[in-house]
Amino acid sequence: MHEYPSPQYPARCKRTHRVCELKSGESAVVAGRLAGRDSLSDETGKVRLGFNTADAGRAGDIVAV
């Protein structure tokens, strides 16, 4: 559990993983900034999400998924 997020990527949730710690097929709570149509980034990297983020907000918005 990562309770102290980077100031660049603040979050209200307690994320379970950082992007660099994700493994394929594993469930996780990640927090970061929307980075385009289907991606999320945090201080450790960028990951493609399995859905279009257009309904979740705009690029640069902070989200938890």
C-alpha positions in Angstrom: 0.0 0.0 0.0 1.4 3.4 -1.0 0.0 6.0 1.3 2.3 9.0 0.3 1.9 9.7 -3.4 4.2 12.0 -5.2 3.3 15.7 -5.1 3.1 15.6 -8.9 0.5 12.8 -8.7 -1.6 13.4 -5.6 -4.5 11.0 -4.9 -7.3 10.7 -2.3 -7.3 6.9 -2.5 -4.7 4.5 -1.2 -3.3 3.0 -4.3 -2.1 -0.6 -4.2 0.5 -0.3 -6.9 2.6 2.2 -8.8 2.6 1.8 -12.6 6.1 0.2 -12.6 4.8 -2.5 -10.2 1.8 -3.7 -12.3 1.7 -7.2 -13.6 -0.5 -8.5 -16.4 -3.8 -9.8 -15.2 -3.4 -8.5 -11.7 -6.1 -6.3 -10.0 -4.8 -3.0 -8.7 -5.8 0.5 -7.6 -3.5 3.0 -9.4 -3.7 6.8 -9.2 -2.1 9.2 -11.7 -2.8 11.6 -14.5 -4.8 10.7 -17.6 -2.2 10.7 -20.4 -4.2 10.6 -23.7 -7.1 8.6 -24.8 -6.4 5.3 -23.1 -3.4 5.8 -20.8 -2.6 6.7 -17.2 0.8 7.9 -15.9 2.3 8.3 -12.5 5.8 9.1 -11.2 7.1 5.7 -12.3 5.8 5.4 -15.8 2.8 5.1 -18.2 0.3 2.3 -18.7 -2.4 1.6 -21.2 -5.8 1.1 -19.7 -8.4 -1.3 -21.0 -11.0 1.4 -21.7 -11.2 4.8 -23.4 -10.6 7.5 -20.8 -12.6 10.2 -22.6 -15.6 9.7 -20.3 -13.3 9.9 -17.2 -11.9 13.3 -17.9 -9.3 15.1 -20.0 -5.5 14.6 -20.4 -3.7 15.8 -17.3 -6.7 15.2 -14.9 -5.8 13.2 -11.8 -7.8 10.0 -11.4 -7.7 6.7 -9.5 -8.7 3.5 -11.3 
